[in-house]
């Protein structure tokens, strides 16, 4: 019973105040004195609820503009303006209901993300299926994902084809297909037939769990502009009381003081700003850019300089084969097959790319034997009876009796890497690999400039000659290579002389620079990656286009928030002056106050569009 009253208190108070006004006018047919009693009684529940809210705020150290509403109701009752008091009560309760509606609309996209969390999954166990709480799921567990279910953890498809709706994560409306051994992200919805997957992370470390934590943090945050509005609220309260007392003192009419209090509206400050900020965050979440807090959105609207990491930001983030150069008498596909077969025993990112490329060409890989790996240098083993060595040029040369990988390197470009291969003691060729630039890199950088970024700097751990090539191709303002994580932090600090700095990165080594920037932007929200934890904005897809939209949304949301404050306060002060001069009676003042509230709140909600 109490839970129902608490959850629907705004609706109940609006109903009491509205019924009081209607009953008072009806009672006027019976007795001229009865309406005043009814209006006064209908005001009291709202006033008591308001006083309780003020008491809670004072205990928390906040002095809000709700005090103005309480003063207006009390003063109206004291001078016999019971209808005005009842109208103020209705307007206040209606304003609270309108605020709940506006906040709910503003948070809708973020709240929807949290509401999609799975609670259990069907796990294969002891030859059957057991419904298991997601907290008990571990890497390696095999799960059945039925049609319509939300994936509870990150994993890889183990049987069947997964048709996944990832719109809640990425904002992309079209379903995607994932084949066997391809990754499937938690939070996606299975829109196709039932398939099996193997969990790769526990639920607490999965992509969706990380997103939910970011959303919860965002909902609890407070923007600097909102905190500034709180300070303005105190000034507004003092001005309101002084103007009300002055109107009473100079006119001798207490009704003027009541009218001033009644027409004073808190909405432009205490409602409009947070609604506009939250609306912007919600709109940004819808397009795949999760902003952690209102302070981040406000800072995003002010950034003028962008520092970008190269790998995974301007490039695709994983190496691809650009050429296979084999010795005379040996087919390139055979060289790739031998190298990929051996690399099945390695976890190196290059090995993964070789294996995927070989499978894409339809090459049949075999299991390697007698494998010996020199971490970071290369590995050797036996494939189909042949002794195969794969790795860097120096490593392969040292393991070979004849040949040199250097003879295959003619015409290599900056940024290209070489995987050398030797077979039965002779160098058999090289595989040329590179992390290619994103096809849309230039257009995205142009879009960043159009969205307010004046200066773009590349900061990378890659070689300086590779970074210089990117600078020339993409017309960057500056480019720094051979950087360590602490040197990236220094670059961010140095760029502040050009204005607030945005840093974009995707690796663990980018985390310090992301934390040092005014706004850190992480590419992708995979699990508990250090970059996602350190960043203020997380792109839920590995591309920059949502960042461009987020910048536009931040500018618009902040502009709407300021507009709501200035327009709302301007109307409020105009109404207060009119009331002080006797041109606006208390009842009409209350109606004007509610009209201003409605205008300001719905203007703030424009940030959702």
C-alpha positions in Angstrom: 0.0 0.0 0.0 2.7 2.4 1.0 4.8 1.5 -2.1 1.8 2.3 -4.3 1.4 5.7 -2.6 5.1 6.4 -2.9 5.3 5.5 -6.6 2.2 7.4 -7.6 2.5 10.3 -5.1 2.6 13.0 -7.9 -0.6 11.6 -9.5 -2.4 11.4 -6.2 -1.5 15.0 -5.2 -2.6 16.3 -8.6 -5.9 14.5 -8.2 -6.5 16.0 -4.7 -5.7 19.5 -5.8 -7.8 19.3 -8.9 -10.8 17.8 -7.1 -10.4 20.5 -4.5 -10.7 23.3 -7.0 -13.7 21.7 -8.7 -15.5 20.9 -5.4 -14.9 24.4 -4.2 -16.6 26.0 -7.2 -19.5 23.5 -6.8 -19.8 24.3 -3.1 -20.2 28.0 -3.9 -23.8 27.1 -4.8 -24.4 26.0 -1.2 -22.4 28.5 0.9 -20.1 31.4 0.1 -17.7 30.3 2.9 -17.5 26.6 2.1 -15.3 27.0 -1.0 -12.5 28.6 1.0 -12.5 25.7 3.5 -12.4 23.1 0.7 -9.6 24.9 -1.2 -7.6 25.2 2.0 -8.1 21.5 2.9 -7.1 20.5 -0.7 -3.9 22.6 -0.4 -2.7 21.0 2.8 -1.6 17.5 1.5 0.5 19.1 -1.3 2.0 21.6 1.2 2.8 18.8 3.7 4.5 16.7 1.0 6.4 19.8 -0.2 7.6 20.6 3.4 8.7 17.0 3.8 10.7 17.2 0.6 12.3 20.6 1.7 13.2 19.0 5.0 15.0 16.1 3.3 16.8 18.5 1.0 18.0 20.6 4.0 19.3 17.5 5.7 21.2 16.7 2.6 22.7 20.2 2.5 20.6 21.5 -0.4 18.5 24.7 -0.4 16.2 24.5 -3.4 13.6 26.7 -5.0 10.9 24.5 -3.6 11.0 26.9 -0.7 9.4 29.5 -3.0 6.4 27.3 -3.7 6.0 26.6 0.1 6.1 30.3 0.9 3.6 31.1 -1.8 1.1 28.5 -0.5 1.5 29.4 3.2 1.3 33.2 2.5 -1.8 32.7 0.3 -3.5 30.7 3.1 -2.6 33.3 5.7 -4.2 36.2 3.8 -7.3 34.3 2.9 -6.3 33.7 -0.8 -7.3 30.0 -0.5 -8.1 29.6 -4.2 -4.7 31.0 -5.2 -3.1 28.5 -2.6 -5.1 25.6 -4.2 -4.1 26.7 -7.7 -0.4 26.9 -6.6 -0.8 23.4 -5.1 -2.2 22.1 -8.3 0.5 23.8 -10.4 3.3 22.5 -8.1 2.0 18.9 -8.1 1.4 19.1 -11.8 5.0 20.5 -12.3 6.3 17.5 -10.3 4.3 15.1 -12.5 5.6 17.0 -15.6 9.1 16.7 -14.4 8.8 13.0 -13.8 7.4 12.6 -17.4 10.2 14.7 -18.8 13.0 12.9 -16.9 11.5 9.6 -17.9 11.4 10.6 -21.6 15.0 11.9 -21.3 16.3 8.7 -19.7 14.4 6.4 -21.9 17.2 5.1 -24.1 19.6 4.6 -21.2 17.0 2.9 -19.0 16.1 0.6 -21.9 19.7 -0.6 -22.0 19.6 -1.5 -18.3 16.2 -3.2 -18.7 17.5 -5.7 -21.3 19.9 -7.4 -18.8 19.4 -11.2 -18.9 18.9 -13.0 -15.6 19.4 -16.7 -16.6 20.6 -18.8 -19.5 20.1 -22.4 -20.8 23.5 -24.2 -20.1 24.4 -27.6 -21.3 25.2 -29.8 -18.3 25.3 -33.5 -17.6 23.9 -34.3 -21.0 20.9 -32.0 -20.7 20.0 -28.3 -20.4 19.8 -26.5 -17.1 18.5 -23.0 -16.5 21.4 -21.2 -14.8 21.7 -17.7 -13.3 24.0 -15.6 -15.4 26.2 -14.9 -12.3 27.1 -18.6 -12.3 28.2 -18.8 -16.0 31.9 -19.3 -16.6 34.2 -19.1 -19.7 33.9 -22.4 -21.5 30.2 -23.0 -20.7 28.2 -24.0 -23.7 24.8 -22.2 -23.9 21.7 -22.6 -26.0 20.4 -19.2 -27.2 16.8 -19.4 -28.3 14.9 -17.1 -30.7 14.1 -13.8 -29.0 16.6 -14.2 -26.2 19.1 -11.6 -25.2 22.7 -13.0 -25.1 23.7 -13.1 -21.4 27.5 -13.1 -21.9 30.1 -12.6 -24.5 31.0 -15.7 -26.4 31.7 -17.5 -29.7 29.1 -19.3 -31.9 29.8 -23.0 -31.6 26.9 -24.4 -33.6 24.5 -22.9 -36.1 24.3 -19.4 -37.5 23.6 -16.5 -35.1 21.3 -13.7 -36.5 21.7 -10.9 -34.0 20.0 -7.6 -33.5 22.7 -5.4 -32.0 20.8 -2.1 -32.2 20.7 -1.7 -28.4 24.5 -1.8 -28.4 25.4 0.0 -31.6 22.4 1.8 -32.9 22.6 -0.1 -36.2 19.1 -1.2 -37.2 20.0 -4.2 -39.5 20.7 -7.6 -38.0 24.1 -9.1 -38.4 25.1 -12.8 -38.9 27.8 -14.5 -36.9 29.2 -17.9 -38.1 30.9 -20.6 -36.1 33.9 -19.3 -34.1 32.8 -15.7 -34.6 32.2 -13.5 -31.6 28.7 -12.7 -30.3 28.3 -9.9 -27.9 26.2 -9.9 -24.8 23.1 -7.6 -25.0 22.4 -8.6 -28.6 19.0 -10.2 -29.3 18.7 -13.5 -31.2 16.3 -12.7 -34.1 17.1 -15.9 -36.0 16.9 -19.6 -35.2 18.3 -21.2 -32.0 22.1 -21.5 -31.9 24.8 -22.6 -29.5 27.6 -20.5 -28.2 30.5 -20.9 -25.8 31.0 -18.2 -23.2 34.3 -16.4 -23.4 33.9 -14.1 -20.3 31.9 -14.3 -17.1 28.8 -12.1 -17.1 30.4 -9.5 -14.8 33.2 -8.9 -17.4 31.1 -9.0 -20.5 30.4 -6.2 -22.9 26.9 -5.6 -21.8 27.8 -5.6 -18.1 30.3 -2.9 -18.8 27.7 -0.8 -20.7 25.2 -1.2 -17.8 27.8 0.1 -15.3 28.6 3.1 -17.6 24.8 3.8 -17.9 24.3 3.7 -14.1 27.3 6.0 -13.6 25.9 8.4 -16.2 22.4 8.5 -14.6 23.9 9.4 -11.2 26.2 12.1 -12.6 25.6 15.8 -12.4 26.8 18.3 -15.0 28.8 21.4 -14.0 26.0 23.5 -15.5 23.5 21.8 -13.3 25.7 22.5 -10.2 26.0 26.1 -11.4 22.2 26.2 -11.7 22.0 25.1 -8.1 24.0 28.1 -7.1 21.9 30.4 -9.2 18.8 28.9 -7.4 19.9 30.5 -4.1 20.4 33.9 -5.8 16.9 33.5 -7.4 15.4 32.6 -4.0 16.9 35.7 -2.3 15.8 38.0 -5.2 12.3 36.6 -5.1 11.9 37.1 -1.3 13.3 40.6 -1.4 11.0 41.6 -4.3 8.0 40.1 -2.5 8.8 42.0 0.7 9.5 45.2 -1.2 6.2 44.9 -3.1 4.3 44.5 0.2 6.3 47.3 2.0 5.8 50.0 -0.6 2.2 49.1 -1.6 0.9 48.0 1.8 -0.9 45.2 -0.1 0.1 41.7 1.1 -1.6 40.2 -2.0 1.2 41.7 -4.2 3.8 39.8 -2.2 1.9 36.6 -2.5 1.5 37.2 -6.3 5.3 37.6 -6.6 5.9 34.4 -4.7 3.3 32.5 -6.8 4.7 33.6 -10.1 8.3 32.7 -9.3 9.1 29.5 -11.2 12.0 27.2 -10.4 11.7 25.1 -13.5 14.2 26.9 -15.8 16.9 26.2 -13.2 16.1 23.0 -11.3 14.3 21.1 -14.1 15.2 22.4 -17.6 19.0 22.1 -17.3 19.1 18.4 -16.1 16.3 17.5 -18.6 18.2 18.9 -21.5 21.5 17.3 -20.4 19.9 13.9 -19.8 18.1 14.2 -23.1 21.3 14.7 -24.9 23.0 11.7 -23.2 20.0 9.6 -24.0 20.0 10.7 -27.6 23.7 10.0 -27.9 23.2 6.5 -26.4 20.7 5.8 -29.1 23.3 6.3 -31.9 26.0 4.2 -30.2 28.0 6.8 -28.2 27.6 6.2 -24.5 28.4 9.4 -22.5 29.2 8.6 -18.9 27.9 11.8 -17.3 26.5 15.2 -17.7 29.9 16.8 -17.0 31.3 14.8 -20.0 28.5 16.0 -22.3 29.2 19.6 -21.2 32.9 19.2 -21.8 32.3 17.5 -25.1 30.5 20.7 -26.3 33.6 22.7 -25.5 36.5 20.7 -27.0 38.4 22.3 -29.8 41.4 19.9 -30.1 41.4 16.1 -30.9 44.3 13.8 -30.2 43.9 10.4 -32.0 45.6 7.1 -31.6 46.3 5.4 -34.9 45.7 1.7 -34.4 42.0 0.8 -34.2 41.0 4.5 -34.5 42.2 5.6 -38.0 43.0 2.0 -38.9 40.9 -1.1 -38.7 42.8 -2.4 -35.7 43.9 -5.7 -37.0 46.5 -6.7 -39.6 45.6 -7.9 -43.1 47.6 -9.8 -45.7 48.6 -7.4 -48.5 51.0 -9.7 -50.4 52.6 -13.2 -50.2 56.0 -13.3 -51.8 57.3 -16.9 -52.2 60.6 -18.3 -53.4 60.7 -19.7 -57.0 59.0 -23.1 -57.2 56.8 -22.6 -54.2 53.1 -21.4 -54.6 52.1 -18.4 -52.5 49.0 -20.3 -51.2 51.2 -23.2 -50.1 53.5 -20.8 -48.2 50.4 -19.3 -46.5 49.0 -22.7 -45.6 52.2 -23.8 -43.9 52.6 -20.6 -42.0 48.9 -20.5 -40.9 49.0 -24.2 -39.9 52.0 -23.5 -37.6 50.4 -20.3 -36.2 47.5 -22.3 -34.9 49.8 -22.9 -31.9 50.3 -19.1 -31.3 48.1 -16.4 -29.8 49.8 -13.5 -31.5 47.5 -11.1 -33.3 49.5 -11.7 -36.6 48.9 -15.4 -36.2 45.1 -14.9 -35.9 45.1 -12.8 -39.1 47.1 -15.5 -41.0 44.8 -18.2 -39.9 41.6 -16.2 -40.9 43.2 -15.3 -44.3 44.1 -19.0 -45.0 40.6 -20.1 -44.1 39.1 -17.4 -46.3 41.1 -18.8 -49.3 39.8 -22.3 -48.6 43.1 -23.7 -47.5 43.1 -26.9 -45.5 45.1 -26.3 -42.3 46.7 -29.2 -40.4 47.7 -29.5 -36.7 51.3 -28.7 -36.0 53.6 -30.9 -33.9 56.8 -30.5 -32.0 56.1 -26.8 -31.7 58.7 -24.5 -30.0 57.9 -20.8 -29.5 60.2 -18.0 -28.8 57.7 -15.4 -27.4 57.6 -12.2 -29.4 60.1 -13.5 -32.0 58.6 -16.5 -33.7 57.9 -20.3 -33.5 58.9 -23.5 -35.3 57.3 -26.9 -35.7 56.5 -29.7 -38.0 53.8 -29.5 -40.7 53.1 -32.5 -43.0 56.6 -33.7 -42.2 58.3 -30.4 -43.1 60.2 -28.3 -40.5 58.6 -24.8 -40.7 59.7 -21.6 -39.0 57.6 -18.5 -38.9 58.4 -15.1 -37.3 60.4 -11.9 -37.7 63.1 -11.6 -40.4 66.0 -11.9 -37.9 64.5 -14.9 -36.1 63.8 -16.8 -39.3 67.2 -16.0 -40.8 68.9 -17.3 -37.6 67.0 -20.6 -38.0 67.7 -21.1 -41.7 70.7 -22.7 -43.4 70.1 -20.8 -46.6 68.3 -17.7 -47.9 67.6 -14.3 -46.4 64.1 -12.6 -46.0 65.7 -9.3 -47.0 65.8 -10.4 -50.6 61.9 -10.4 -50.7 61.5 -6.9 -49.1 61.9 -4.6 -52.2 59.2 -2.0 -52.6 57.8 -2.3 -49.1 55.9 0.8 -47.9 55.9 2.5 -44.4 53.5 0.7 -42.1 53.9 -2.7 -43.7 55.1 -5.6 -41.5 56.8 -8.8 -42.6 56.2 -12.3 -41.4 59.1 -14.5 -42.7 58.7 -18.2 -43.4 61.4 -20.9 -43.7 60.8 -24.5 -44.8 63.2 -27.4 -44.1 66.1 -24.9 -43.3 65.7 -22.6 -46.3 63.9 -19.2 -46.4 60.7 -19.8 -48.4 59.4 -16.2 -48.6 57.6 -13.5 -46.7 54.0 -12.6 -46.0 53.5 -8.8 -46.1 50.9 -7.5 -43.6 49.6 -4.1 -42.7 46.9 -2.6 -40.6 45.0 -0.7 -43.3 43.6 2.8 -42.9 39.8 2.9 -42.6 38.1 3.7 -45.9 36.2 6.6 -44.3 39.1 8.0 -42.2 39.4 11.3 -44.2 35.7 11.9 -44.4 35.3 11.3 -40.7 38.2 13.7 -39.9 36.5 16.3 -42.1 33.2 15.7 -40.2 35.0 16.2 -36.9 36.2 19.6 -38.1 32.7 20.5 -39.2 31.5 19.5 -35.7 33.7 22.1 -34.0 37.2 20.4 -33.8 39.8 23.0 -34.9 43.0 21.0 -34.5 43.7 17.2 -35.0 46.9 15.5 -33.8 47.9 11.9 -34.3 49.7 10.3 -31.2 50.9 6.8 -31.8 53.3 4.2 -30.6 54.1 3.2 -34.2 57.2 4.3 -36.0 57.6 8.0 -36.9 57.8 7.3 -40.7 54.5 5.5 -40.6 52.9 8.3 -38.6 54.3 10.9 -41.0 52.7 9.0 -43.9 49.3 9.2 -42.2 49.8 12.9 -41.6 50.4 13.6 -45.3 47.5 11.4 -46.4 44.9 12.8 -43.9 46.1 16.4 -43.7 46.6 16.3 -40.0 47.8 19.3 -38.0 50.5 17.3 -36.2 51.7 13.7 -35.8 53.8 12.1 -33.1 55.3 8.6 -33.3 57.3 6.2 -31.2 55.3 7.3 -28.1 55.1 5.5 -24.8 51.9 5.8 -22.7 53.4 8.6 -20.5 54.5 10.4 -23.6 50.9 10.3 -25.0 49.8 12.0 -21.7 52.4 14.7 -22.3 51.0 15.2 -25.8 47.5 15.7 -24.4 48.8 18.2 -21.9 50.7 20.1 -24.5 47.7 20.3 -26.8 45.7 22.1 -24.1 47.2 25.4 -25.2 44.9 25.2 -28.2 41.8 24.6 -26.1 40.0 21.7 -24.3 41.3 18.3 -25.5 39.5 15.2 -26.7 41.5 12.0 -26.8 40.5 8.9 -28.8 42.1 5.5 -28.3 41.3 1.8 -28.0 44.1 0.0 -26.2 45.3 -0.4 -22.6 48.3 1.8 -23.4 45.8 4.6 -24.2 44.1 4.6 -20.8 46.4 7.1 -19.1 46.0 9.6 -22.0 42.2 9.1 -22.0 42.0 9.8 -18.3 44.2 13.0 -18.8 42.1 14.5 -21.6 39.1 16.7 -21.0 37.1 14.1 -22.7 38.5 10.6 -23.3 36.8 8.5 -26.0 37.3 4.7 -26.1 36.7 2.8 -29.3 34.4 -0.1 -28.4 33.2 -1.3 -25.0 34.6 -4.8 -24.8 34.4 -6.2 -21.2 36.4 -4.2 -18.6 39.0 -2.9 -21.0 41.1 -0.2 -19.3 40.4 2.2 -22.1 36.6 2.0 -21.6 37.0 2.4 -17.8 39.3 5.5 -18.2 37.2 7.2 -20.9 34.3 9.6 -20.4 32.6 8.5 -23.7 32.5 5.0 -25.1 31.8 4.3 -28.7 29.8 1.0 -28.8 31.0 0.3 -32.3 34.5 0.4 -33.6 34.1 3.5 -35.8 34.2 7.3 -35.4 30.9 8.3 -36.9 29.0 8.1 -33.6 31.5 10.5 -32.1 30.8 13.1 -34.8 27.1 12.8 -34.0 27.8 12.9 -30.2 29.7 16.2 -30.7 26.7 17.7 -32.5 24.3 16.4 -29.9 26.4 17.9 -27.1 26.5 21.3 -28.8 22.7 21.3 -29.3 21.9 20.0 -25.8 24.0 22.6 -24.1 22.5 25.3 -26.3 19.0 24.2 -25.5 19.8 24.1 -21.7 21.1 27.7 -21.8 18.2 28.8 -23.9 15.7 27.3 -21.4 17.4 29.0 -18.5 17.6 32.5 -20.0 14.1 32.4 -21.6 12.5 30.9 -18.5 14.1 33.3 -16.0 13.4 36.2 -18.3 9.7 35.3 -18.3 9.7 34.7 -14.6 11.2 38.0 -13.8 8.8 39.8 -16.1 5.9 38.1 -14.3 7.3 38.9 -10.9 7.7 42.6 -11.8 4.1 42.7 -13.1 2.9 41.1 -9.9 4.9 43.5 -7.7 3.3 46.4 -9.5 -0.2 45.0 -9.0 -0.9 44.0 -12.5 -0.9 40.2 -11.8 -3.2 38.8 -9.1 -2.1 35.6 -7.3 -4.4 33.2 -9.2 -3.4 34.5 -12.6 0.2 34.4 -11.4 -0.1 30.7 -10.6 -1.4 30.0 -14.0 1.4 32.0 -15.6 3.9 30.1 -13.5 2.6 26.8 -14.8 2.6 28.0 -18.4 6.3 29.0 -18.1 7.1 25.6 -16.6 5.5 23.8 -19.5 7.2 26.0 -22.1 10.6 25.5 -20.5 10.4 21.7 -20.0 9.1 20.9 -23.5 11.8 23.2 -24.9 14.4 21.1 -22.9 13.0 17.9 -24.3 13.9 19.1 -27.9 17.4 17.7 -27.1 15.9 14.3 -27.6 15.2 14.9 -31.3 
